[in-house]
């Protein structure tokens, strides 16, 4: 079996725009969630605003 790693000359889109937007939105949401979780579980208080 050979690996076909070269770009194709096709002008037809392989994936739909809705699928790509879903993945981008899901990855963005996951990254924001990870930042929120890490800030909430951090024992350091430097990032929080003093009242």
C-alpha positions in Angstrom: 0.0 0.0 0.0 1.4 3.4 -0.9 0.7 6.6 0.9 -0.8 9.4 -1.2 0.5 12.6 0.6 0.4 15.0 -2.3 -2.4 17.6 -2.6 -5.0 16.8 -5.1 -6.0 19.0 -8.1 -9.6 18.6 -7.2 -11.7 21.8 -6.8 -14.5 20.0 -5.0 -14.6 20.6 -1.2 -14.0 17.3 0.7 -15.8 18.5 3.9 -18.9 20.6 4.2 -18.8 24.1 5.6 -21.2 23.1 8.4 -19.0 20.3 9.5 -15.9 22.5 9.5 -17.8 25.2 11.5 -19.0 22.5 14.0 -15.4 21.3 14.6 -14.0 24.8 15.0 -16.8 25.8 17.4 -16.3 22.6 19.4 -12.6 23.1 19.7 -13.0 26.7 20.7 -15.5 25.8 23.3 -13.3 23.0 24.7 -10.3 25.4 24.9 -12.3 28.0 26.8 -13.6 25.3 29.1 -10.1 24.1 29.8 -8.9 27.6 30.7 -11.9 28.1 33.0 -11.3 24.8 34.7 -7.6 25.5 35.2 -8.3 29.0 36.6 -10.9 27.6 39.0 -8.7 24.8 40.3 -5.5 26.9 40.6 -4.5 27.5 44.2 -2.8 30.8 43.3 -5.0 33.9 43.8 -3.0 36.3 41.6 -5.4 36.0 38.7 -8.5 36.9 40.7 -9.6 40.4 41.4 -9.4 41.6 45.0 -12.7 43.0 46.4 
